[in-house]
Amino acid sequence: MIEQPVSVPDVGIVEADIICVHHDRNHAILWECKSGRTTDPKQARVYVAVKAEHVQRTGNVTFQRPESATVEVVYCCLKDDAEVVTAALAEMTVKLPVVSLGEKAELHSGELKAGPVYKEFMGGVALPPLDLVPRFLLANTHTTKAELARPVFATLVSMLRQQVNRISPRQVFEETFNDWGCMGTDLRRCLVERIKEILMELSKNELKDFAHTEKVAHSPGDFFLVFTGDILGRDASSRTRSFQRFAKLGEEYSERVEKNQPYEPAKGLGEGWLPGFGPNS
């Protein structure tokens, strides 16, 4: 799981960056990934107190044998920051292991309960160059609407290519983020809500002439984005033009949102129109 909140009663809540579960060993490792040298005492206190029952109850994790499940927390940071992070934890009298990332991922301080993992990090795990590391998490709670709009629009084009013209925000979410199954519940909910906002805005502005929304029966707040008309054209040439123009609308929307500008109805006339929807059609 990625960015998954875990609550410890009477102590607080943390958002674990990554939760790795080994079902056969009935064990989970919660990773706190630091992008700098700062450590939060409140956060550290929660991590010290966290138990398997808390991860099972609020961390979206199911242990096969919850009564004997175990968890541990590991701090992870860049090699240059490892000494500072270790010292900060020691100053708070927090005894949690720190793994440093450089040419290798190595255990910088402390010990891990999981024996095989402990041995691996003691010896150092070779890492590929940073530019070769795949970006597994495509979006998070800090991803802006403009950044989110680009892949969302690409998904819409892909689904239209498959002749899908009745699309739910949840479908867009799952098609856009192939890592959604590893996301925490709060992150999933956050991204779906932002996609709803984007699709609703598009239906009222850039796409209003050839798409509308339909409410979902018995599910307040949910809707489908429904494309009307033959927006894909009838031959390969017209389809290519349609996709190019559709992509242009998406880029215009992203730029408008990025600059916090209102929608201008006149923009997009002429070349920006899809077949059958131009002012002279």
Secondary structure, DSSP 8 states (H G I E B T S, - for coil): -EEEEEEETTTEEEEEEEEEEETTTTEEEEEEE-SSS---HHHHHHHHH--HHHHHHHSS---SSGGG-EEEEEEEEEGGGHHHHHHHHHHTT----EEEESSEEEEEES--SSHHHHHHHHH-EE---GGGS-------TT--HHHHHHHHHHHHHHHHHTT--EE-HHHHHHHH-TTGGGB-HHHHHHHHHHHHHHHHHHHHTTTTTTEEEEE-TT-TT-EEEEE-S-TT-SSHHHHHHHHHHHHHHHHHHHHHHHTT----TTTT-GGGS-TT-STT-
